[in-house]
């Protein structure tokens, strides 16, 4: 029987430990989220983040420039937030509209207010193993593995996906936990064979149920980072989600085939309910740690 690695229990413990740290501060930590336009998925994510801020006693502020905002206008907004002493952390909600220079906007966030851990300075600190804000999803995965006692040291970990948001920082964090790490991507030869060598497989490739039974070593731990909406009834049935589809008209699955994962893996994260809650928990952690640094040096 496979072990299901639920993220909510881990999130609850992380947030519980943040509360006394927040109470010790001379003012509430401040998190500003820049949400451009009205993307429905982004709206849901931001509401969840602001709600969590309120529950913890963090000042959560949403800045809502219009869909038509230019790169220069967004840079001005970020610079204004950089100067505010009540804002400790800034997060730019992705994706940004196509006409915006995403890299310029993300790198405009001050390194010491980088809630997502995306600034090149903080990425460099991650490489060097120095304290700094960490990319939230990979950091949450590390906390999940520790919570459930899943070994990392000495294990062969395969990270499927090389994005700056998940794949690359995930590989670095696993290296810091003394795992032996292989990074795979769309041009990796014999991809199923390479993935099937993993004791720990992290799938973050952004393709619905792409990872099937042939990718998974029997008894491996599988972390499914993907969030993919399925709107076809036949596809939902193939993935074992026919009942949910019948009631909702849609379903969400990850990058790993859910039936294959449950059958072959020793432990795995469900989608939804696995990695997702940890991303928010680590965003709150980054915010509190940045506030502690700002107030300590004030």
Steps between C-alpha positions, in 0.01 A plus 500: 500500500651831390541783750326823398703807589236762576627857503239654726632337818849631424365846422312507830815420696710760316242775554460402865872555558490838323239651733723548809774646280254754361377590848855585610540766229445869570266527200323255270703363208386648171445309173401679178367297208499661156211352299479624142162464330227252588627149424252271685762253624726781622206664676435178694867459595531859619180483706633188672832671578335814638262287709795312651671832577193617691484178700865536606499871574702597191415818312392369160456765230398438140603752234283467188636673189289454185566237233630780279773606743835541329835369616601852605180547701554170682862591570380823660254307718770258613741784575235667715452179697878463537506837678217428744620410849175319589545255210755226570426271206379551144353233274415556134224257409578303187430486214534860391339616172696417187597860427680534836872428543458248781869468581546875542201521734605204714858621528380848599379358833765578761695188598415559867127516415493205262213285630543240225876452514531578127748791517842408356666597828284255694548228239874550547458467876310175442786365289748597773283359780463839669179618672260680266139477384447169324272421204177409676392180325836316522551619857155367586584164346809472722284572806245241385767232464642580844155495661423152368848365568579434134880458473693730267865450599664240278186457288493537123262788428381575148347841431289502184493862384762777497300818565646782707193481726505130589745273318833677550449611862354158583817330378718735705297451817515123463877526454517692828315206658774268370294333229660398171308705245421459132310771310295387201308699240332473160827427319628233739563175316325186624296708743294215650814296567673789676196584713453134590836504680371751757442422863338843511331638188387864482277564197472864395476490124157660450342223290183324610567146629820487294678277752362148475584166658812449289656814653457388861731264686291262712514623858617852410367820653330722241445873546251633244532876457269530200156661501315433174130551433321219315178595320449189286282226645684214329837629620367539854372140493838374374666669795256358755315829556168419331292545816646842580462607138135395500427718803712805408540488124878516543782354707861582587789257468874535522791413274485136615229253403311473831406132468852393403652708779273348764570149373880513465634760745567434867399856586363785291340844513140529380378767260339709628594506869865404484759763415259794463444578870876500559562774243283741700657389829850576372389837362390586855830366636701717262292804596553447874873437460541818294306699762724361775810612310362847428394560859819356644713736290277806552 
